[in-house]
Structures are given as C-alpha cells and as structure tokens.
Amino acid sequence: MPEYYSREERKLAMQKSKRRKTNMILNTLIVIVIALICIVAYSIFFAGSDNSKPANDQKKAATTNAASAHKQTSSTDSSKKKTAEKSDKKQSTRKVVKSSEPNVKEVITDSSWKPVGTEQTGGHVYSSSSSSIDWKEKLKALSYATGIPEDNMTVWFLEHGATTDEAIGTVSAKNSPTTYRVYLTWVDGKGWKPVKIYELIENDKK
C-alpha cells in the first residue's frame, strides 16, 4: 500500500471534513434557536398566566370589599331605620293641638308623662316657699314637662290650682320668647305629674 494519498484523495478528505464541521455548526445553531424559542414561549404563556393571578386576586378582593361595604351600609341603614321607628313610637304619645282659647297657641299632652318622684313623707303639704321641698319638686316637674333645664328656666308665676293638689306654672327658657303654662297634679307617694301644657302666644305674667 502506498504511504501517501494522491492529491484527489486529499482533496476529497478535506471536503468531507469541511462538510462535517459545517453540519455540526448548523445543528448547534438550530438547537440554540429552538432553545430560545422555547424560552420565549415559556415567558409569554407561563409568566403571563402568573401575572394574571394577582389581577384575579385583586378583582376578588375588590368584590369582597364591595360586598362588605354594602353589608355595612345596609346594617347602618337598618340601625337608622330602627332608631327612627323608636323615635316615632316615642313621639306618638305626644299630642299637639291648635287651640282657640285666648292667648293659647297650642295645647300639648303626653300620655307617657309620669310623676317626678317626691321626698315628702307623711302626706303632701303644698308650699309657696322657694326653699321648700314642695317648691323644688314643682320646678323639677316643670322642667321635665317642657324639657327646659332648671338652671336655664325662668319661672314667671307658680300657683296652686282649684286645690292644693294642683299647680300651674308659667315658664320659659332664658332669652327665649316662647312661654309655656304647665298644669301639674299631685300623685300621692309619687310626686307632681304634668297634665297638659299651653304654649302661649304672649307671656301674660311679665
């Protein structure tokens, strides 16, 4: 056998070697391109899916918050309605009637009025003394009937009615032109109780 290749054989061998290298480079490039395509596809589909989760969570949270706010609003509205109903029920015992009597604008009565209590023992003793228990209890009843605090109430006149178990007081709030005439009756062991109130057109006890 000859120890060397002919020129043609060497040429063919070099061409084959060059083709192998070219094929190897092309195959490597193809693998790299496929890998890049896979990475990009993963990023688009899977990363996009992950990003959608927070959006869905936010949507669920917003829905939950809206439902909670609606529930709280409904609860508040219900509480207001109950309070209004209680207030209406309380006010339903109070009656205000226009009056045709001279110098009387309105007559006010309230079936929920109760005696204001008493410290008097051994029977009721009517008193016109401003330092007596009876007088102080009458002032308490006048304040209770009109809603005017005692320290803001001006007493224009306070007298007994047909009997000493009846009292009539003419009062107004300080610096207020509205004047009331309050009729009281004595309840044994329980104190003075308002019976009716006249809202006067003019203060006739000045």
Order of alpha helices (4+ residues) and beta strands (2+ residues): alpha-alpha-beta-beta-alpha-beta-beta-beta-beta
